[in-house]
Amino acid sequence: MKKHFNKLKPSDFEKFPVWEFLKNGCDLTPLKKSPYNNRENRVFGTNVTLSCGITIKTMILNFDVCNTAYNKHMISIYFEVNNKWIELHRYFDAEYEENDALELSKKMNMDIDDIFPIKYDLSTLVEGNHDFNGTIQKKIEHQLSLDELMEYTIKNQL
C-alpha cells in the first residue's frame, strides 16, 4: 500500500503510526513494526498536548532521534483540524508569515497561549537511548542564519 503525502489522513495513522517516504519523495508506505530505530524519511502520526491540556492529532516530520538541537529548528508539524491538515511553518520556510503560530491559532480558533508550548512524545514510536520528548515554542529565540541552516542541514545528512 502506498499513498501520496497530500492524501494522508489522520485515520491512516491509527493502524500505522509511522510512514516512510519512497524514493520519489511524494509517496509513502506504512511501516508495520514499532518502535523504529531509523528516523530518515519518516512521518510520525502522534497526539501532542497543547498548552491548555487538549490533545490533538498531528503529523511530525524531520525528527532526528539523536539531535534535539536539530529538532528545535527543523521539525515540521501538521495539525488535524476538522479532518484537514494545517501546517505550522518554520521560521525559514517560504510563506512563514501566512503560516506562523499566530495564523495557526486563528485557523484553530484558539488563543495562541492555549496552544503553545506544544509537548510531543515519540518514545513509543522510536527506539534508542535518546530523548524523544520535546516542545515546540511559538517562536524560537535564537534563529539560525541561512548559512547556519545550510551548514546544519548538510552536517546532519552525512
Order of alpha helices (4+ residues) and beta strands (2+ residues): beta-alpha-beta-beta-beta-beta-alpha-beta-beta-alpha-alpha-beta-beta-alpha
